[in-house]
Amino acid sequence: MSFQSVHHIFVIPGCLLLVLAAFNLLRYRHWGRVTGTIVERQTLPGEIIEDKIEVAYVISDRRYVSDVQQTFGQVRIGAEANDEVEISYDPLNPSRCMAYAPTENICTVAIAIVMILV
């Protein structure tokens, strides 16, 4: 009986992870992709709030700049100004963007499936 209660602890978070990762993978399919450049990196105090990174990218001869968190896909602790990152952007609103990191979402889907099945 206790095995079933432990199983249910992993099912709900696993389902949530699966839905969120699958949603991101669907967005990658429908959104455009472009290479952006890190313009500025600002270190913020505290452990919960991570560094803020400003990324600039050009779509149809228009320049966009977006603020993103450190966990922005492949942008990690070692990222500095002038580093290039791949960005996926919303074609209806190009100022909305996220890192193009399908590998991370595929790994998240795999982890979610294991959580659900265990």
C-alpha positions in Angstrom: 0.0 0.0 0.0 2.8 2.4 0.8 4.3 1.7 -2.6 1.3 3.2 -4.3 1.4 6.4 -2.2 5.1 6.9 -3.2 4.2 6.3 -6.8 1.6 9.0 -6.8 4.1 11.5 -5.4 6.1 11.2 -8.7 3.2 10.9 -11.1 1.8 14.4 -10.8 5.1 16.3 -11.1 6.1 13.9 -13.9 2.9 14.7 -15.8 3.5 18.4 -15.3 7.1 18.1 -16.6 5.9 16.2 -19.6 3.2 18.7 -20.5 5.6 21.7 -20.1 8.4 20.1 -22.1 6.1 18.9 -24.8 4.6 22.4 -25.1 8.1 23.8 -25.6 8.9 21.2 -28.2 5.7 22.2 -30.1 6.7 25.9 -29.9 10.1 25.1 -31.4 8.3 23.6 -34.4 6.1 26.6 -35.0 8.3 29.5 -33.9 11.1 31.0 -36.0 14.8 30.6 -35.2 17.6 33.1 -35.2 21.1 33.6 -33.7 21.3 36.3 -31.0 24.1 38.0 -29.2 24.4 38.6 -25.4 24.5 42.3 -25.0 24.9 42.6 -21.3 25.0 40.3 -18.3 24.0 41.6 -14.9 24.7 39.7 -11.6 21.8 40.0 -9.2 22.1 39.3 -5.5 20.6 36.2 -4.0 20.4 32.5 -4.8 16.8 32.4 -6.0 17.0 35.3 -8.5 19.7 34.4 -11.0 21.7 36.6 -13.3 19.8 38.7 -15.8 21.0 38.5 -19.4 20.1 40.8 -22.2 20.0 39.2 -25.7 19.9 41.2 -29.0 18.7 39.6 -32.2 17.6 40.8 -35.7 14.4 39.6 -37.5 13.4 41.1 -40.8 15.8 44.1 -40.5 14.4 45.0 -37.0 16.5 44.7 -33.9 15.0 43.3 -30.7 16.5 43.1 -27.2 15.0 40.8 -24.6 15.9 40.3 -20.9 16.2 36.6 -20.0 17.2 34.7 -16.9 20.5 32.8 -16.5 18.6 29.5 -17.0 17.7 30.7 -20.5 18.4 27.3 -22.3 22.0 27.0 -23.2 23.0 30.3 -21.6 24.8 29.2 -18.5 27.2 30.6 -15.9 30.1 30.9 -18.4 28.2 33.0 -20.8 29.6 36.5 -21.3 28.8 39.6 -23.4 29.2 39.1 -27.2 28.6 35.3 -26.9 26.1 34.0 -29.5 23.0 31.9 -28.6 20.3 30.3 -30.7 16.9 31.9 -30.1 13.4 30.7 -31.0 11.0 33.6 -31.4 7.2 34.0 -31.8 6.5 35.0 -35.4 3.4 36.9 -34.3 5.3 38.8 -31.6 9.0 38.7 -32.3 9.9 40.3 -29.0 8.8 37.1 -27.3 11.7 34.7 -27.4 13.3 31.7 -25.7 16.5 29.8 -26.1 16.5 27.2 -28.8 17.4 24.1 -26.7 15.4 21.1 -27.8 17.9 18.7 -26.3 17.1 19.9 -22.8 13.4 19.5 -23.4 13.8 16.0 -24.9 15.8 15.0 -21.7 13.0 16.5 -19.6 10.4 14.4 -21.5 12.5 11.3 -20.8 12.8 12.2 -17.1 9.1 12.8 -16.9 8.3 9.5 -18.5 10.5 7.7 -16.0 8.9 9.6 -13.1 5.4 8.5 -14.3 6.4 4.9 -14.9 8.4 4.3 -11.7 
